[in-house]
């Protein structure tokens, strides 16, 4: 009886791509987890970008796995789990990217209001609805 340690089966030729995609995915997930552990919130822009990369990675891995399932002996359960996981990530990406859009819209509105707001001309929402512009006192103060 041989006491040699069991060696991992060498990947089938052409199947290394899935390993590269999964390693990249682990790296992206590790970055997300590190951000959470550091109690440092990601900006919506960072979250949108990071989840976008994760979605793209998942789609590439799923495409490769589906095309090479038989050749690379990829279990169907792995592909199903990957699909479910990627759907969750798509939801997170959508939420993060929507937050970016909302933030940008709020900043545009604030800039427009700041540019158009004249406290003496009644252009802001506070004075325009209350009977017109605020009048400047006449005469000596």
C-alpha positions as CSV (number, residue, x, y, z in Angstrom):
1,X,0.0,0.0,0.0
2,X,1.4,3.4,-1.0
3,X,1.6,6.2,1.5
4,X,2.1,8.9,-1.1
5,X,-0.2,11.9,-0.5
6,X,-3.1,12.3,-2.9
7,X,-2.5,15.0,-5.5
8,X,-5.2,17.3,-6.8
9,X,-6.3,16.4,-10.3
10,X,-4.7,18.7,-12.8
11,X,-7.3,20.9,-14.5
12,X,-8.4,19.7,-17.9
13,X,-6.8,21.6,-20.7
14,X,-8.7,24.8,-21.4
15,X,-10.5,24.8,-18.1
16,X,-8.1,27.1,-16.3
17,X,-10.2,30.1,-17.3
18,X,-12.9,29.2,-14.7
19,X,-10.3,29.2,-12.0
20,X,-9.0,32.6,-13.0
21,X,-12.6,34.0,-13.0
22,X,-13.3,32.5,-9.6
23,X,-10.0,33.9,-8.2
24,X,-10.9,37.3,-9.5
25,X,-14.3,37.0,-8.0
26,X,-12.8,36.1,-4.6
27,X,-10.6,39.2,-4.8
28,X,-13.6,41.5,-5.5
29,X,-15.6,39.9,-2.6
30,X,-12.6,40.2,-0.3
31,X,-12.4,43.9,-1.1
32,X,-16.1,44.3,-0.2
33,X,-15.7,42.3,3.0
34,X,-12.7,44.4,4.0
35,X,-14.7,47.6,3.5
36,X,-17.4,46.2,5.8
37,X,-15.0,45.1,8.5
38,X,-13.3,48.4,8.5
39,X,-16.6,50.0,9.3
40,X,-15.9,52.4,6.4
41,X,-18.9,52.8,4.2
42,X,-18.3,52.7,0.5
43,X,-19.5,55.6,-1.5
44,X,-22.4,54.8,-3.8
45,X,-20.0,55.3,-6.7
46,X,-17.5,52.8,-5.3
47,X,-20.3,50.3,-4.6
48,X,-21.8,50.7,-8.0
49,X,-18.4,50.2,-9.7
50,X,-17.4,47.2,-7.5
51,X,-20.7,45.4,-7.8
52,X,-20.6,46.1,-11.5
53,X,-17.2,44.3,-11.8
54,X,-18.7,41.5,-9.7
55,X,-21.7,41.2,-12.0
56,X,-19.5,41.2,-15.1
57,X,-17.2,38.6,-13.5
58,X,-20.3,36.4,-12.7
59,X,-21.7,36.7,-16.2
60,X,-18.3,35.7,-17.7
61,X,-18.0,32.7,-15.3
62,X,-21.5,31.6,-16.1
63,X,-21.0,31.9,-19.8
64,X,-17.7,29.8,-19.6
65,X,-19.3,27.3,-17.2
66,X,-22.3,26.7,-19.4
67,X,-20.2,26.4,-22.6
68,X,-17.7,24.0,-21.0
69,X,-19.7,22.2,-18.4
70,X,-19.1,18.7,-19.8
71,X,-15.5,19.2,-20.9
72,X,-14.5,20.7,-17.5
73,X,-16.8,18.5,-15.4
74,X,-18.5,21.5,-13.8
75,X,-21.4,20.3,-11.6
76,X,-24.9,21.7,-12.5
77,X,-25.4,22.6,-8.9
78,X,-22.3,24.9,-9.1
79,X,-23.8,26.7,-12.1
80,X,-27.2,27.0,-10.4
81,X,-25.6,28.4,-7.3
82,X,-23.6,30.9,-9.4
83,X,-26.7,32.0,-11.2
84,X,-28.6,32.7,-7.9
85,X,-25.6,34.5,-6.4
86,X,-25.2,36.6,-9.5
87,X,-28.9,37.6,-9.4
88,X,-28.4,38.9,-5.8
89,X,-25.3,40.9,-6.9
90,X,-27.3,42.4,-9.8
91,X,-29.9,43.6,-7.2
92,X,-27.1,45.1,-5.1
93,X,-25.5,46.8,-8.1
94,X,-28.9,48.2,-9.2
95,X,-29.5,49.7,-5.7
96,X,-26.0,51.2,-5.5
97,X,-26.2,52.6,-9.0
98,X,-29.6,54.1,-8.4
99,X,-28.2,55.8,-5.3
100,X,-25.5,57.3,-7.5
101,X,-28.2,58.6,-9.9
102,X,-30.3,60.0,-7.0
103,X,-27.3,61.7,-5.5
104,X,-26.3,63.3,-8.8
105,X,-29.9,64.5,-9.3
106,X,-30.0,66.0,-5.8
107,X,-26.6,67.8,-6.4
108,X,-27.9,69.2,-9.7
109,X,-31.1,70.5,-8.1
110,X,-29.1,72.0,-5.2
111,X,-26.8,73.7,-7.7
112,X,-29.7,75.0,-9.8
113,X,-31.4,76.3,-6.7
114,X,-28.1,77.9,-5.5
115,X,-27.6,79.6,-8.9
116,X,-31.2,80.8,-9.2
117,X,-31.9,81.6,-5.6
118,X,-32.0,85.4,-4.9
119,X,-33.3,86.0,-1.4
120,X,-34.4,89.5,-2.4
121,X,-36.1,88.5,-5.6
122,X,-38.3,85.7,-4.3
123,X,-36.8,83.0,-6.6
124,X,-36.5,80.4,-3.9
125,X,-39.4,78.2,-2.8
126,X,-39.7,79.7,0.6
127,X,-40.6,83.3,-0.4
128,X,-42.2,82.6,-3.8
129,X,-45.2,80.8,-2.3
130,X,-45.8,83.4,0.4
131,X,-47.0,86.3,-1.6
132,X,-44.0,87.2,-3.7
133,X,-40.5,88.3,-3.1
134,X,-39.2,89.7,0.1
135,X,-39.0,93.5,0.0
136,X,-36.0,95.4,0.9
137,X,-36.7,98.1,3.5
138,X,-36.7,101.7,2.1
139,X,-35.0,104.6,3.8
140,X,-32.4,104.8,6.5
141,X,-31.8,101.7,8.6
